Amino acid sequence: MIVLNLNSFAQQKGGEENQKRTFEEARELAFNGKRQQSQEVLQLLLEENPYDVQARTLLAKTYSWDGKYDLARDEFKELIKYAPREFEVWEAAIKNEFYSNSPFKALEMADRALKHLPNNDKILFLKAKAEAELKNNKEALATLEPVLEKDPDNEEALALKASILRDLRKNDIIVRSYVDIYSKVFDPMQYYSVGWRRKTKLGSITAKVNMSHRFQTTGTQYEVDMYPKITKGMYGYLNFGVSNSSLYPDVRYGAELYKSLPLSLDASLGVRVLKYNTTTTVYTGSLGWYTGNDYLQFRAYLTPNDRGTSKSGFFTYRKYRKNAYNYFGVEIGMGFSPEIYQFQSQGNEETIINLKSQKLRLEYYFSSKNNKNRWGFKQVLLIKK
């Protein structure tokens, strides 16, 4: 009997060690982008032990990362039944709802989690985040209070609080300044913008004055932007601007419609009109995808003219940190976009608009702890061909 017990214990111990090694292999596959292989290994582990919390949690996370939010929900539902006090399970389950653009479900999940993990700072933060996304700003501030009382230097909580306070404000004054420095040919190009933004129930309205000094000339443009809310997951963009300077179009206006799609996708379609000596119409559209803290977008521009249609495309990748104001970005472009670059035309705007080029831009943006001040750096490589 003693020998059998020892053998049984040895087999059990060996089995546990094998399971640990197998789980680590699955984890490594998941974090190296081989999620399907990882899921297959994890499913085998769960066949042997359906109550393996680590394996099922990782499986649910990989489903969430792949945009399979319903499959992830099913796994989290099972986990909560037999591991209701596991913080990692609740945290991943709540984040799954954020990834699926379901802040109401995230809030419900956070409330359930707090019944099992009362006063957990990280769960309280996620609850406040869900409340903020639902525009329950006063409730979100109240939820954040105990988090900041315990940890006044909590950067995530401070950033969320600052964002909520900004959202509660009806009016904002916006001041921006940019300088492009060239190694050859051109003097530094200076750009300045001063604006006033008013938040309304129908969306935000921004009136601004843009000024620039380029090619030994100073010019001014007056512009209005509107972002009207249309329905849940859909909003618009309207723009109108005028100028009497050759650095800007005489008149510019545009409109675009933005729509949230399933699987954390978003898309838009719009038009821009630029009036110099002649009128140029630019059609544009974009397709973007959020995956965790990463955002990828492709935007295309089509510009009809007498010689056909000019085409350009821009691919953008951003890696966000604590919020939308802190990120590293890369943009690669082919073709020319008059939407972005407004050079001094001197009657040659048709040539400029149809200029072909390749572009690579690197950018890094960061903010102060209270998000009141923001800084950024850009490195642009523009190659004409």
Disulfide bonds with the S-S distance in Angstrom:
none
